[in-house]
Amino acid sequence: MVEFGRDYLLTAWWIAAAPIFATALAFSLLGDARPHRSSLTEILTNTIVARGPLQSVPATVDLLNSWSHPLKITSVKATPVLVPISKSHGELWVRRTHIDRTIVEIETDAGISGVGETRCVWAAEIINNKFAPQLIGLPPLARGLMRSRCLTRGFDYGFPEYQMERSAYAAVDLAAWDIAGKYADLPLYEMIGGLQRDKAPFVAYGYPANPELCGTTRGVPSRLADWAAEAVELTGATYFEFKIGRCNDLQCDIDTVHAVREALGHKTEIGVDVNMAYSSEAATYFLDRTRSAGISNVEEPVASLSEMDRLRADYGIPISSHCTNLDAIKPYPNIDAVIPDISLLGGIDSTLELLAAARALGKRCWLRSMWELGVAFAAMCHLGISRPELSRPAQSLAGFAEDDLIDGQPWRVRDGGVRPPDRPGLGVELNHRALAKYKVA
């Protein structure tokens, strides 16, 4: 009876799969129709994997890979780096001296390579020791298959290491997209939505001056106001966003907001990033005394989602949160926006999913900066220019690094945004000399 059931299952599966294999064979005879073949390949792989009975015929995956995929991964290498903060930002109270990131390089048997980047140096160990052995031999165009080999299907909140692995995987996902773009001879933005605007919009971003360099907190507002005027003039940004809640001096924060508004006038929007530093009472006091400054958004004034919701209802000032769990956000309709970053979500694919889901929920989105270097900043630019959901300028700290680890001139915000070059994939190449210089031993 068991043998009969197994034979029946296999027969039914092959009947269902036959049209797919026939289509794969037909396309394999069409020659070098590269974009079509790459798209079909991914659809085939993800469709077959999703059907389930593959567990009964594991060799089918290898057959499909060897038959329809023109590329195979031959090498996955993650390099942890520590890049110093630029000396020109030394007076800002950024509470760090270096930017810690992990850079990934994926090689294929066709000579096409891809680069990726994610946060923190610890990601390199996860990628090299856990992900790389699972990825060798897989087709880099089948991102769903790659993800399923490296990450658990669900997300168990009882296991914080799952979040670490998802963040580490973001670098792999970026590198896979880079390879896909190079194979299709298309820039990434053309593959994830096409041009929606002339440039990817970015804010000018600032940190308060270090009180130790100012003597007292009384010197902080004027220092940040000067920085705001300089940053807006340099970048051409129409929006200036800055950190507050760091000096343990609420009046300093209030004075800083008014000083920045006076320095910029009312043509430039301003937003403040509190990172949950305030109590409910402090947030109420702050909002009462900055009404006239015309703040366009307050990011995470308090730790509680319900309190954020209440503050938005009481004051009418838009409020955003880094919470990307939309089930958690849903009960709080007054929270205006969800602010993700690519690394937090695990890459481009999952970022696209969140943008669509947040839009359906009526929430705005823009990208959050997490001390990105050149590769991750390029990904942010491609998303910002191609996704309709990302109309509000994103945050970025790309110019804060001593070196972005990219060959050629760094991408900089000018006239309020960045236009990625019309080069395949992410459009950047690693500077291997710089990579070796900043590599963590």
Sequence and secondary structure as in RCSB ss.txt:
>XXXX:A:sequence
MVEFGRDYLLTAWWIAAAPIFATALAFSLLGDARPHRSSLTEILTNTIVARGPLQSVPATVDLLNSWSHPLKITS
VKATPVLVPISKSHGELWVRRTHIDRTIVEIETDAGISGVGETRCVWAAEIINNKFAPQLIGLPPLARGLMRSRC
LTRGFDYGFPEYQMERSAYAAVDLAAWDIAGKYADLPLYEMIGGLQRDKAPFVAYGYPANPELCGTTRGVPSRLA
DWAAEAVELTGATYFEFKIGRCNDLQCDIDTVHAVREALGHKTEIGVDVNMAYSSEAATYFLDRTRSAGISNVEE
PVASLSEMDRLRADYGIPISSHCTNLDAIKPYPNIDAVIPDISLLGGIDSTLELLAAARALGKRCWLRSMWELGV
AFAAMCHLGISRPELSRPAQSLAGFAEDDLIDGQPWRVRDGGVRPPDRPGLGVELNHRALAKYKVA
>XXXX:A:secstr
 HHHHHHHHHHHHHHHHHHHHHHHHHHHTS S HHHHHHHHHHHHHHHHHTSGGGG THHHHHHHHHH S  EEE
EEEEEEEEEB GGGTTB  S SEEEEEEEEEEETTS  EEEEEESTTHHHHIIIIIHHHHTTS TT HHHHHHHH
S SS  TT HHHHHHHHHHHHHHHHHHHHHHHHHT BHHHHTT  SSSSEEB EEE  B HHHHSSGGGHHHHHH
HHHHHHHHHH  SEEEEE S SS HHHHHHHHHHHHHHH SSSEEEEE TT S HHHHHHHHHTSGGG EEEEE 
SSS HHHHHHHHHHH   EEE    HHHHTT TT  EE   HHHHTSHHHHHHHHHHHHHTT EE     S  HH
HHHHHHHHHHH TT  S B   GGGBS   BSSS    BTTEE   S SBTS  B HHHHHHHB  
